Amino acid sequence: MSGRLISRILLATCFVLFTIFSLTSGAFARSSLNSPLLSGKNIPSWSQWHIVPGSNAGPQNELTAILALSGKDVWAVGDYNGTTLTEHWNGTSWSIVASPDVSNSFNFLLGVAAVASNNLWAVGYYHNDSTPNRTLILHWNGERWRIVPSPNASPDWNVLYAVTTAPNGTATAVGYYYDTDITAKTLIEASR
């Protein structure tokens, strides 16, 4: 496996686990400090995993980040065959929600965050066969996803991995870029 694929799998796993723990808030408070949360009869029902049927847009589907606003309003982002992929859970089933692409070659979404159900941000990167990676930011306004112009710190390689939001509505995304001597540097971008 390539390092990139392993990183994406680990990142997606962390987001899924974080979301599950967020949806089950209070589970830790209900456990006794003197007994382990996941031992014997204290194993909660949410610890029993199962496969939930999802939507596949085409070949090579990958979901890399997930965000739960409620049990009936969950978003997942990723890519399929080099095209952005956004899916929504309505409490019953997953459905694909159309999302735009910057490049006609490769577009990848790696992170998602929300201020509210009509104010979501998704980040990642895109590239063409002739251009290096460029940052990619999408915004959901409650009706559709749109591309938001974003800066690139380097002419060579720029990637946004994750995004978070603040109560005032601003968003901050993080990732990395390569400078001219091929050294990885942190990349932080913020909305105004």
PyMOL commands that place a pseudoatom at each C-alpha (Angstrom):
pseudoatom trace, name=CA, resn=MET, resi=1, chain=A, elem=C, hetatm=0, pos=[0.000, 0.000, 0.000]
pseudoatom trace, name=CA, resn=SER, resi=2, chain=A, elem=C, hetatm=0, pos=[1.201, 3.487, -0.720]
pseudoatom trace, name=CA, resn=GLY, resi=3, chain=A, elem=C, hetatm=0, pos=[1.838, 5.930, 2.108]
pseudoatom trace, name=CA, resn=ARG, resi=4, chain=A, elem=C, hetatm=0, pos=[-0.884, 8.205, 0.726]
pseudoatom trace, name=CA, resn=LEU, resi=5, chain=A, elem=C, hetatm=0, pos=[-3.462, 5.431, 0.846]
pseudoatom trace, name=CA, resn=ILE, resi=6, chain=A, elem=C, hetatm=0, pos=[-2.494, 4.428, 4.381]
pseudoatom trace, name=CA, resn=SER, resi=7, chain=A, elem=C, hetatm=0, pos=[-2.724, 8.079, 5.502]
pseudoatom trace, name=CA, resn=ARG, resi=8, chain=A, elem=C, hetatm=0, pos=[-6.177, 8.424, 3.942]
pseudoatom trace, name=CA, resn=ILE, resi=9, chain=A, elem=C, hetatm=0, pos=[-7.399, 5.220, 5.589]
pseudoatom trace, name=CA, resn=LEU, resi=10, chain=A, elem=C, hetatm=0, pos=[-6.109, 6.307, 9.009]
pseudoatom trace, name=CA, resn=LEU, resi=11, chain=A, elem=C, hetatm=0, pos=[-7.616, 9.782, 8.607]
pseudoatom trace, name=CA, resn=ALA, resi=12, chain=A, elem=C, hetatm=0, pos=[-11.000, 8.358, 7.583]
pseudoatom trace, name=CA, resn=THR, resi=13, chain=A, elem=C, hetatm=0, pos=[-10.941, 5.918, 10.507]
pseudoatom trace, name=CA, resn=CYS, resi=14, chain=A, elem=C, hetatm=0, pos=[-10.258, 8.736, 12.974]
pseudoatom trace, name=CA, resn=PHE, resi=15, chain=A, elem=C, hetatm=0, pos=[-13.140, 10.808, 11.598]
pseudoatom trace, name=CA, resn=VAL, resi=16, chain=A, elem=C, hetatm=0, pos=[-15.543, 7.866, 11.732]
pseudoatom trace, name=CA, resn=LEU, resi=17, chain=A, elem=C, hetatm=0, pos=[-14.607, 7.052, 15.328]
pseudoatom trace, name=CA, resn=PHE, resi=18, chain=A, elem=C, hetatm=0, pos=[-14.868, 10.700, 16.364]
pseudoatom trace, name=CA, resn=THR, resi=19, chain=A, elem=C, hetatm=0, pos=[-18.324, 10.952, 14.779]
pseudoatom trace, name=CA, resn=ILE, resi=20, chain=A, elem=C, hetatm=0, pos=[-19.550, 7.796, 16.463]
pseudoatom trace, name=CA, resn=PHE, resi=21, chain=A, elem=C, hetatm=0, pos=[-18.372, 9.029, 19.864]
pseudoatom trace, name=CA, resn=SER, resi=22, chain=A, elem=C, hetatm=0, pos=[-19.992, 12.414, 19.149]
pseudoatom trace, name=CA, resn=LEU, resi=23, chain=A, elem=C, hetatm=0, pos=[-23.317, 10.769, 18.292]
pseudoatom trace, name=CA, resn=THR, resi=24, chain=A, elem=C, hetatm=0, pos=[-23.207, 8.780, 21.505]
pseudoatom trace, name=CA, resn=SER, resi=25, chain=A, elem=C, hetatm=0, pos=[-22.282, 11.681, 23.768]
pseudoatom trace, name=CA, resn=GLY, resi=26, chain=A, elem=C, hetatm=0, pos=[-22.890, 10.901, 27.368]
pseudoatom trace, name=CA, resn=ALA, resi=27, chain=A, elem=C, hetatm=0, pos=[-21.749, 7.269, 27.061]
pseudoatom trace, name=CA, resn=PHE, resi=28, chain=A, elem=C, hetatm=0, pos=[-18.603, 7.988, 29.025]
pseudoatom trace, name=CA, resn=ALA, resi=29, chain=A, elem=C, hetatm=0, pos=[-20.455, 9.944, 31.696]
pseudoatom trace, name=CA, resn=ARG, resi=30, chain=A, elem=C, hetatm=0, pos=[-22.794, 6.977, 32.252]
pseudoatom trace, name=CA, resn=SER, resi=31, chain=A, elem=C, hetatm=0, pos=[-19.917, 4.579, 32.914]
pseudoatom trace, name=CA, resn=SER, resi=32, chain=A, elem=C, hetatm=0, pos=[-18.529, 4.090, 36.384]
pseudoatom trace, name=CA, resn=LEU, resi=33, chain=A, elem=C, hetatm=0, pos=[-15.033, 5.364, 37.057]
pseudoatom trace, name=CA, resn=ASN, resi=34, chain=A, elem=C, hetatm=0, pos=[-14.358, 2.075, 38.874]
pseudoatom trace, name=CA, resn=SER, resi=35, chain=A, elem=C, hetatm=0, pos=[-15.292, -0.187, 35.961]
pseudoatom trace, name=CA, resn=PRO, resi=36, chain=A, elem=C, hetatm=0, pos=[-14.056, -0.144, 32.366]
pseudoatom trace, name=CA, resn=LEU, resi=37, chain=A, elem=C, hetatm=0, pos=[-16.567, 1.192, 29.876]
pseudoatom trace, name=CA, resn=LEU, resi=38, chain=A, elem=C, hetatm=0, pos=[-16.163, -1.715, 27.468]
pseudoatom trace, name=CA, resn=SER, resi=39, chain=A, elem=C, hetatm=0, pos=[-15.952, -4.715, 29.758]
pseudoatom trace, name=CA, resn=GLY, resi=40, chain=A, elem=C, hetatm=0, pos=[-18.452, -7.477, 30.527]
pseudoatom trace, name=CA, resn=LYS, resi=41, chain=A, elem=C, hetatm=0, pos=[-22.070, -6.318, 30.619]
pseudoatom trace, name=CA, resn=ASN, resi=42, chain=A, elem=C, hetatm=0, pos=[-21.097, -2.656, 30.257]
pseudoatom trace, name=CA, resn=ILE, resi=43, chain=A, elem=C, hetatm=0, pos=[-20.665, -2.965, 26.488]
pseudoatom trace, name=CA, resn=PRO, resi=44, chain=A, elem=C, hetatm=0, pos=[-23.132, -0.487, 24.950]
pseudoatom trace, name=CA, resn=SER, resi=45, chain=A, elem=C, hetatm=0, pos=[-25.190, -1.432, 21.904]
pseudoatom trace, name=CA, resn=TRP, resi=46, chain=A, elem=C, hetatm=0, pos=[-23.329, 1.066, 19.678]
pseudoatom trace, name=CA, resn=SER, resi=47, chain=A, elem=C, hetatm=0, pos=[-20.183, -1.062, 19.982]
pseudoatom trace, name=CA, resn=GLN, resi=48, chain=A, elem=C, hetatm=0, pos=[-21.733, -3.698, 17.721]
pseudoatom trace, name=CA, resn=TRP, resi=49, chain=A, elem=C, hetatm=0, pos=[-20.673, -2.713, 14.198]
pseudoatom trace, name=CA, resn=HIS, resi=50, chain=A, elem=C, hetatm=0, pos=[-22.468, -3.615, 10.988]
pseudoatom trace, name=CA, resn=ILE, resi=51, chain=A, elem=C, hetatm=0, pos=[-22.281, -2.579, 7.348]
pseudoatom trace, name=CA, resn=VAL, resi=52, chain=A, elem=C, hetatm=0, pos=[-24.688, 0.142, 6.252]
pseudoatom trace, name=CA, resn=PRO, resi=53, chain=A, elem=C, hetatm=0, pos=[-25.495, 0.154, 2.533]
pseudoatom trace, name=CA, resn=GLY, resi=54, chain=A, elem=C, hetatm=0, pos=[-24.028, 3.248, 0.914]
pseudoatom trace, name=CA, resn=SER, resi=55, chain=A, elem=C, hetatm=0, pos=[-24.176, 4.859, -2.490]
pseudoatom trace, name=CA, resn=ASN, resi=56, chain=A, elem=C, hetatm=0, pos=[-21.535, 4.332, -5.155]
pseudoatom trace, name=CA, resn=ALA, resi=57, chain=A, elem=C, hetatm=0, pos=[-21.194, 6.972, -7.825]
pseudoatom trace, name=CA, resn=GLY, resi=58, chain=A, elem=C, hetatm=0, pos=[-19.001, 4.911, -10.125]
pseudoatom trace, name=CA, resn=PRO, resi=59, chain=A, elem=C, hetatm=0, pos=[-15.725, 3.009, -10.029]
pseudoatom trace, name=CA, resn=GLN, resi=60, chain=A, elem=C, hetatm=0, pos=[-13.120, 3.601, -7.300]
pseudoatom trace, name=CA, resn=ASN, resi=61, chain=A, elem=C, hetatm=0, pos=[-15.376, 5.096, -4.582]
pseudoatom trace, name=CA, resn=GLU, resi=62, chain=A, elem=C, hetatm=0, pos=[-13.615, 6.410, -1.451]
pseudoatom trace, name=CA, resn=LEU, resi=63, chain=A, elem=C, hetatm=0, pos=[-15.117, 8.230, 1.518]
pseudoatom trace, name=CA, resn=THR, resi=64, chain=A, elem=C, hetatm=0, pos=[-12.433, 9.999, 3.552]
pseudoatom trace, name=CA, resn=ALA, resi=65, chain=A, elem=C, hetatm=0, pos=[-14.278, 12.174, 6.094]
pseudoatom trace, name=CA, resn=ILE, resi=66, chain=A, elem=C, hetatm=0, pos=[-17.615, 12.223, 7.892]
pseudoatom trace, name=CA, resn=LEU, resi=67, chain=A, elem=C, hetatm=0, pos=[-19.582, 14.810, 9.857]
pseudoatom trace, name=CA, resn=ALA, resi=68, chain=A, elem=C, hetatm=0, pos=[-22.753, 14.288, 11.889]
pseudoatom trace, name=CA, resn=LEU, resi=69, chain=A, elem=C, hetatm=0, pos=[-24.990, 17.273, 12.597]
pseudoatom trace, name=CA, resn=SER, resi=70, chain=A, elem=C, hetatm=0, pos=[-27.652, 14.908, 13.965]
pseudoatom trace, name=CA, resn=GLY, resi=71, chain=A, elem=C, hetatm=0, pos=[-28.704, 11.299, 13.549]
pseudoatom trace, name=CA, resn=LYS, resi=72, chain=A, elem=C, hetatm=0, pos=[-30.672, 12.366, 10.460]
pseudoatom trace, name=CA, resn=ASP, resi=73, chain=A, elem=C, hetatm=0, pos=[-28.165, 14.822, 8.995]
pseudoatom trace, name=CA, resn=VAL, resi=74, chain=A, elem=C, hetatm=0, pos=[-24.783, 13.218, 8.307]
pseudoatom trace, name=CA, resn=TRP, resi=75, chain=A, elem=C, hetatm=0, pos=[-22.370, 14.104, 5.496]
pseudoatom trace, name=CA, resn=ALA, resi=76, chain=A, elem=C, hetatm=0, pos=[-19.476, 12.082, 4.073]
pseudoatom trace, name=CA, resn=VAL, resi=77, chain=A, elem=C, hetatm=0, pos=[-16.983, 13.295, 1.470]
pseudoatom trace, name=CA, resn=GLY, resi=78, chain=A, elem=C, hetatm=0, pos=[-14.332, 11.693, -0.708]
pseudoatom trace, name=CA, resn=ASP, resi=79, chain=A, elem=C, hetatm=0, pos=[-13.910, 10.899, -4.365]
pseudoatom trace, name=CA, resn=TYR, resi=80, chain=A, elem=C, hetatm=0, pos=[-14.800, 8.412, -7.044]
pseudoatom trace, name=CA, resn=ASN, resi=81, chain=A, elem=C, hetatm=0, pos=[-12.563, 7.842, -10.014]
pseudoatom trace, name=CA, resn=GLY, resi=82, chain=A, elem=C, hetatm=0, pos=[-10.924, 11.269, -9.554]
pseudoatom trace, name=CA, resn=THR, resi=83, chain=A, elem=C, hetatm=0, pos=[-14.207, 13.177, -9.108]
pseudoatom trace, name=CA, resn=THR, resi=84, chain=A, elem=C, hetatm=0, pos=[-15.488, 14.786, -5.891]
pseudoatom trace, name=CA, resn=LEU, resi=85, chain=A, elem=C, hetatm=0, pos=[-17.996, 12.692, -3.972]
pseudoatom trace, name=CA, resn=THR, resi=86, chain=A, elem=C, hetatm=0, pos=[-20.430, 14.017, -1.351]
pseudoatom trace, name=CA, resn=GLU, resi=87, chain=A, elem=C, hetatm=0, pos=[-23.028, 11.791, 0.295]
pseudoatom trace, name=CA, resn=HIS, resi=88, chain=A, elem=C, hetatm=0, pos=[-25.810, 12.619, 2.758]
pseudoatom trace, name=CA, resn=TRP, resi=89, chain=A, elem=C, hetatm=0, pos=[-27.489, 10.365, 5.378]
pseudoatom trace, name=CA, resn=ASN, resi=90, chain=A, elem=C, hetatm=0, pos=[-31.099, 11.288, 6.162]
pseudoatom trace, name=CA, resn=GLY, resi=91, chain=A, elem=C, hetatm=0, pos=[-31.504, 8.848, 9.045]
pseudoatom trace, name=CA, resn=THR, resi=92, chain=A, elem=C, hetatm=0, pos=[-32.610, 6.043, 6.748]
pseudoatom trace, name=CA, resn=SER, resi=93, chain=A, elem=C, hetatm=0, pos=[-30.277, 5.867, 3.754]
pseudoatom trace, name=CA, resn=TRP, resi=94, chain=A, elem=C, hetatm=0, pos=[-27.257, 7.431, 2.059]
pseudoatom trace, name=CA, resn=SER, resi=95, chain=A, elem=C, hetatm=0, pos=[-27.689, 9.412, -1.157]
pseudoatom trace, name=CA, resn=ILE, resi=96, chain=A, elem=C, hetatm=0, pos=[-25.191, 11.063, -3.465]
pseudoatom trace, name=CA, resn=VAL, resi=97, chain=A, elem=C, hetatm=0, pos=[-25.385, 14.864, -3.615]
pseudoatom trace, name=CA, resn=ALA, resi=98, chain=A, elem=C, hetatm=0, pos=[-23.957, 16.484, -6.750]
pseudoatom trace, name=CA, resn=SER, resi=99, chain=A, elem=C, hetatm=0, pos=[-20.668, 18.325, -6.174]
pseudoatom trace, name=CA, resn=PRO, resi=100, chain=A, elem=C, hetatm=0, pos=[-18.517, 20.303, -8.620]
pseudoatom trace, name=CA, resn=ASP, resi=101, chain=A, elem=C, hetatm=0, pos=[-14.982, 19.561, -9.807]
pseudoatom trace, name=CA, resn=VAL, resi=102, chain=A, elem=C, hetatm=0, pos=[-12.238, 22.042, -10.653]
pseudoatom trace, name=CA, resn=SER, resi=103, chain=A, elem=C, hetatm=0, pos=[-10.215, 19.637, -12.774]
pseudoatom trace, name=CA, resn=ASN, resi=104, chain=A, elem=C, hetatm=0, pos=[-11.355, 17.183, -15.386]
pseudoatom trace, name=CA, resn=SER, resi=105, chain=A, elem=C, hetatm=0, pos=[-8.611, 14.800, -14.188]
pseudoatom trace, name=CA, resn=PHE, resi=106, chain=A, elem=C, hetatm=0, pos=[-8.325, 14.453, -10.378]
pseudoatom trace, name=CA, resn=ASN, resi=107, chain=A, elem=C, hetatm=0, pos=[-10.410, 15.994, -7.556]
pseudoatom trace, name=CA, resn=PHE, resi=108, chain=A, elem=C, hetatm=0, pos=[-10.221, 14.726, -3.965]
pseudoatom trace, name=CA, resn=LEU, resi=109, chain=A, elem=C, hetatm=0, pos=[-12.142, 15.765, -0.822]
pseudoatom trace, name=CA, resn=LEU, resi=110, chain=A, elem=C, hetatm=0, pos=[-10.430, 14.858, 2.461]
pseudoatom trace, name=CA, resn=GLY, resi=111, chain=A, elem=C, hetatm=0, pos=[-12.219, 16.872, 5.183]
pseudoatom trace, name=CA, resn=VAL, resi=112, chain=A, elem=C, hetatm=0, pos=[-15.659, 18.247, 6.048]
pseudoatom trace, name=CA, resn=ALA, resi=113, chain=A, elem=C, hetatm=0, pos=[-16.993, 20.564, 8.784]
pseudoatom trace, name=CA, resn=ALA, resi=114, chain=A, elem=C, hetatm=0, pos=[-20.153, 22.557, 9.465]
pseudoatom trace, name=CA, resn=VAL, resi=115, chain=A, elem=C, hetatm=0, pos=[-21.420, 25.670, 11.184]
pseudoatom trace, name=CA, resn=ALA, resi=116, chain=A, elem=C, hetatm=0, pos=[-25.031, 24.603, 10.498]
pseudoatom trace, name=CA, resn=SER, resi=117, chain=A, elem=C, hetatm=0, pos=[-26.930, 22.326, 8.127]
pseudoatom trace, name=CA, resn=ASN, resi=118, chain=A, elem=C, hetatm=0, pos=[-26.870, 25.091, 5.494]
pseudoatom trace, name=CA, resn=ASN, resi=119, chain=A, elem=C, hetatm=0, pos=[-23.227, 26.090, 6.037]
pseudoatom trace, name=CA, resn=LEU, resi=120, chain=A, elem=C, hetatm=0, pos=[-20.801, 23.224, 5.358]
pseudoatom trace, name=CA, resn=TRP, resi=121, chain=A, elem=C, hetatm=0, pos=[-17.206, 23.252, 4.154]
pseudoatom trace, name=CA, resn=ALA, resi=122, chain=A, elem=C, hetatm=0, pos=[-15.320, 20.453, 2.383]
pseudoatom trace, name=CA, resn=VAL, resi=123, chain=A, elem=C, hetatm=0, pos=[-11.597, 20.596, 1.593]
pseudoatom trace, name=CA, resn=GLY, resi=124, chain=A, elem=C, hetatm=0, pos=[-9.047, 18.625, -0.374]
pseudoatom trace, name=CA, resn=TYR, resi=125, chain=A, elem=C, hetatm=0, pos=[-7.036, 19.107, -3.533]
pseudoatom trace, name=CA, resn=TYR, resi=126, chain=A, elem=C, hetatm=0, pos=[-7.119, 18.727, -7.310]
pseudoatom trace, name=CA, resn=HIS, resi=127, chain=A, elem=C, hetatm=0, pos=[-4.655, 18.432, -10.160]
pseudoatom trace, name=CA, resn=ASN, resi=128, chain=A, elem=C, hetatm=0, pos=[-4.447, 17.894, -13.889]
pseudoatom trace, name=CA, resn=ASP, resi=129, chain=A, elem=C, hetatm=0, pos=[-1.918, 15.805, -15.742]
pseudoatom trace, name=CA, resn=SER, resi=130, chain=A, elem=C, hetatm=0, pos=[0.093, 18.969, -16.447]
pseudoatom trace, name=CA, resn=THR, resi=131, chain=A, elem=C, hetatm=0, pos=[-0.306, 20.830, -13.114]
pseudoatom trace, name=CA, resn=PRO, resi=132, chain=A, elem=C, hetatm=0, pos=[0.702, 19.931, -9.555]
pseudoatom trace, name=CA, resn=ASN, resi=133, chain=A, elem=C, hetatm=0, pos=[-1.736, 19.703, -6.643]
pseudoatom trace, name=CA, resn=ARG, resi=134, chain=A, elem=C, hetatm=0, pos=[-3.840, 22.754, -5.839]
pseudoatom trace, name=CA, resn=THR, resi=135, chain=A, elem=C, hetatm=0, pos=[-6.086, 23.379, -2.831]
pseudoatom trace, name=CA, resn=LEU, resi=136, chain=A, elem=C, hetatm=0, pos=[-9.789, 22.647, -3.237]
pseudoatom trace, name=CA, resn=ILE, resi=137, chain=A, elem=C, hetatm=0, pos=[-12.549, 24.137, -1.067]
pseudoatom trace, name=CA, resn=LEU, resi=138, chain=A, elem=C, hetatm=0, pos=[-16.288, 23.542, -1.532]
pseudoatom trace, name=CA, resn=HIS, resi=139, chain=A, elem=C, hetatm=0, pos=[-19.145, 25.234, 0.352]
pseudoatom trace, name=CA, resn=TRP, resi=140, chain=A, elem=C, hetatm=0, pos=[-22.691, 23.883, 0.906]
pseudoatom trace, name=CA, resn=ASN, resi=141, chain=A, elem=C, hetatm=0, pos=[-25.371, 26.570, 1.265]
pseudoatom trace, name=CA, resn=GLY, resi=142, chain=A, elem=C, hetatm=0, pos=[-28.232, 24.190, 2.051]
pseudoatom trace, name=CA, resn=GLU, resi=143, chain=A, elem=C, hetatm=0, pos=[-29.107, 23.711, -1.603]
pseudoatom trace, name=CA, resn=ARG, resi=144, chain=A, elem=C, hetatm=0, pos=[-25.908, 23.034, -3.540]
pseudoatom trace, name=CA, resn=TRP, resi=145, chain=A, elem=C, hetatm=0, pos=[-22.142, 22.712, -3.321]
pseudoatom trace, name=CA, resn=ARG, resi=146, chain=A, elem=C, hetatm=0, pos=[-20.045, 25.416, -4.982]
pseudoatom trace, name=CA, resn=ILE, resi=147, chain=A, elem=C, hetatm=0, pos=[-16.307, 25.893, -5.499]
pseudoatom trace, name=CA, resn=VAL, resi=148, chain=A, elem=C, hetatm=0, pos=[-14.714, 28.594, -3.358]
pseudoatom trace, name=CA, resn=PRO, resi=149, chain=A, elem=C, hetatm=0, pos=[-11.435, 30.071, -4.656]
pseudoatom trace, name=CA, resn=SER, resi=150, chain=A, elem=C, hetatm=0, pos=[-8.548, 29.219, -2.330]
pseudoatom trace, name=CA, resn=PRO, resi=151, chain=A, elem=C, hetatm=0, pos=[-4.893, 30.286, -2.221]
pseudoatom trace, name=CA, resn=ASN, resi=152, chain=A, elem=C, hetatm=0, pos=[-1.913, 28.025, -2.799]
pseudoatom trace, name=CA, resn=ALA, resi=153, chain=A, elem=C, hetatm=0, pos=[1.307, 28.572, -0.867]
pseudoatom trace, name=CA, resn=SER, resi=154, chain=A, elem=C, hetatm=0, pos=[3.500, 26.874, -3.455]
pseudoatom trace, name=CA, resn=PRO, resi=155, chain=A, elem=C, hetatm=0, pos=[3.588, 26.533, -7.225]
pseudoatom trace, name=CA, resn=ASP, resi=156, chain=A, elem=C, hetatm=0, pos=[4.453, 22.854, -6.775]
pseudoatom trace, name=CA, resn=TRP, resi=157, chain=A, elem=C, hetatm=0, pos=[2.267, 20.947, -4.268]
pseudoatom trace, name=CA, resn=ASN, resi=158, chain=A, elem=C, hetatm=0, pos=[-0.656, 22.029, -2.010]
pseudoatom trace, name=CA, resn=VAL, resi=159, chain=A, elem=C, hetatm=0, pos=[-3.089, 19.805, -0.073]
pseudoatom trace, name=CA, resn=LEU, resi=160, chain=A, elem=C, hetatm=0, pos=[-5.813, 20.548, 2.502]
pseudoatom trace, name=CA, resn=TYR, resi=161, chain=A, elem=C, hetatm=0, pos=[-6.546, 17.550, 4.763]
pseudoatom trace, name=CA, resn=ALA, resi=162, chain=A, elem=C, hetatm=0, pos=[-9.030, 18.806, 7.352]
pseudoatom trace, name=CA, resn=VAL, resi=163, chain=A, elem=C, hetatm=0, pos=[-11.327, 21.716, 8.143]
pseudoatom trace, name=CA, resn=THR, resi=164, chain=A, elem=C, hetatm=0, pos=[-13.090, 23.005, 11.246]
pseudoatom trace, name=CA, resn=THR, resi=165, chain=A, elem=C, hetatm=0, pos=[-15.578, 25.784, 11.892]
pseudoatom trace, name=CA, resn=ALA, resi=166, chain=A, elem=C, hetatm=0, pos=[-16.154, 28.313, 14.654]
pseudoatom trace, name=CA, resn=PRO, resi=167, chain=A, elem=C, hetatm=0, pos=[-19.517, 29.457, 16.045]
pseudoatom trace, name=CA, resn=ASN, resi=168, chain=A, elem=C, hetatm=0, pos=[-19.051, 32.836, 14.321]
pseudoatom trace, name=CA, resn=GLY, resi=169, chain=A, elem=C, hetatm=0, pos=[-19.212, 31.052, 10.946]
pseudoatom trace, name=CA, resn=THR, resi=170, chain=A, elem=C, hetatm=0, pos=[-15.540, 31.175, 10.004]
pseudoatom trace, name=CA, resn=ALA, resi=171, chain=A, elem=C, hetatm=0, pos=[-13.727, 28.096, 8.764]
pseudoatom trace, name=CA, resn=THR, resi=172, chain=A, elem=C, hetatm=0, pos=[-10.076, 27.064, 9.041]
pseudoatom trace, name=CA, resn=ALA, resi=173, chain=A, elem=C, hetatm=0, pos=[-8.456, 24.359, 6.922]
pseudoatom trace, name=CA, resn=VAL, resi=174, chain=A, elem=C, hetatm=0, pos=[-5.088, 22.676, 7.428]
pseudoatom trace, name=CA, resn=GLY, resi=175, chain=A, elem=C, hetatm=0, pos=[-2.745, 20.693, 5.238]
pseudoatom trace, name=CA, resn=TYR, resi=176, chain=A, elem=C, hetatm=0, pos=[0.702, 21.061, 3.780]
pseudoatom trace, name=CA, resn=TYR, resi=177, chain=A, elem=C, hetatm=0, pos=[2.682, 22.315, 0.806]
pseudoatom trace, name=CA, resn=TYR, resi=178, chain=A, elem=C, hetatm=0, pos=[6.139, 21.716, -0.601]
pseudoatom trace, name=CA, resn=ASP, resi=179, chain=A, elem=C, hetatm=0, pos=[8.391, 24.724, -0.855]
pseudoatom trace, name=CA, resn=THR, resi=180, chain=A, elem=C, hetatm=0, pos=[10.968, 25.170, -3.603]
pseudoatom trace, name=CA, resn=ASP, resi=181, chain=A, elem=C, hetatm=0, pos=[13.515, 22.849, -1.943]
pseudoatom trace, name=CA, resn=ILE, resi=182, chain=A, elem=C, hetatm=0, pos=[10.871, 20.065, -1.662]
pseudoatom trace, name=CA, resn=THR, resi=183, chain=A, elem=C, hetatm=0, pos=[10.453, 20.480, 2.093]
pseudoatom trace, name=CA, resn=ALA, resi=184, chain=A, elem=C, hetatm=0, pos=[6.949, 19.934, 3.482]
pseudoatom trace, name=CA, resn=LYS, resi=185, chain=A, elem=C, hetatm=0, pos=[5.555, 22.973, 5.313]
pseudoatom trace, name=CA, resn=THR, resi=186, chain=A, elem=C, hetatm=0, pos=[2.304, 23.406, 7.217]
pseudoatom trace, name=CA, resn=LEU, resi=187, chain=A, elem=C, hetatm=0, pos=[-0.512, 25.088, 5.337]
pseudoatom trace, name=CA, resn=ILE, resi=188, chain=A, elem=C, hetatm=0, pos=[-3.318, 26.873, 7.201]
pseudoatom trace, name=CA, resn=GLU, resi=189, chain=A, elem=C, hetatm=0, pos=[-6.084, 28.712, 5.378]
pseudoatom trace, name=CA, resn=ALA, resi=190, chain=A, elem=C, hetatm=0, pos=[-8.924, 30.631, 7.029]
pseudoatom trace, name=CA, resn=SER, resi=191, chain=A, elem=C, hetatm=0, pos=[-12.133, 32.216, 5.770]
pseudoatom trace, name=CA, resn=ARG, resi=192, chain=A, elem=C, hetatm=0, pos=[-12.954, 35.809, 6.590]
for i in range(1, 192): cmd.bond("trace and resi %d" % i, "trace and resi %d" % (i + 1))
show_as sticks, trace
zoom trace
